[in-house]
Amino acid sequence: MGKWLTLMAHPASEDTAVVDIKVYMERIALTTLKLVYRVTSGGGSICIPVKMPSLRTNELWRHTCAELFIAAPGEAAYCEFNFSPSTQWAAYQFTAYRQGMRILDCAAPTIEATHVDRQLLIEVQLELPSQFNYCAELHIALSMVIEELQGRCSYWALAHLAAVPDFHHRSGFVVTI
């Protein structure tokens, strides 16, 4: 059974147009995750990338983008996934904190995005990379970058423990599934 989690704005993200971000997460099979990112804006306008072909694309984090970080317990290595409302995506593998970055060989996620009134939904189904296939538990970090029409960004995560936003820091991997 899945659960809803609340992302918090980094303290450096002032006067954001976003009121609330919640993420539904469920491990629907040993090798499959379902995620729903629900962003509620408060009247300010956020930039939502237009729908594009669902292709692997770099630097999605420069615009409105949902993120997922996964690690096996006790391992320094981890993976990062970026999911854009455009349906473009990215996946990277790291050997340790921000080290050894390379493109992750994995199946393309299924991404559906809808925007109605003040709510943006990004629904993702992700086949886990093969290195996690036999992990009974995974450590997870969830985050989002929200770009506003004025060009500034706010940074949202389950936990913020650094003076500047840092989604890669292992202290943010606060959910175990």
ABEGO torsion letter per residue (X at the ends): XBBBBBBBBBAABBGBABABBBBBBBBABAABBBBBBBBBBAGBBBBBBBBBBBBBBBGAAABBBBBBBBBBBGBABBBBBBBBAAGBBBBBBBABBGBGBBBBBBBBBBBBBBBBEABBBBBBBBBBBAAAAABABBBBBBBBBBBBAAGBBBBBBABBABABBBAABAAABABBX
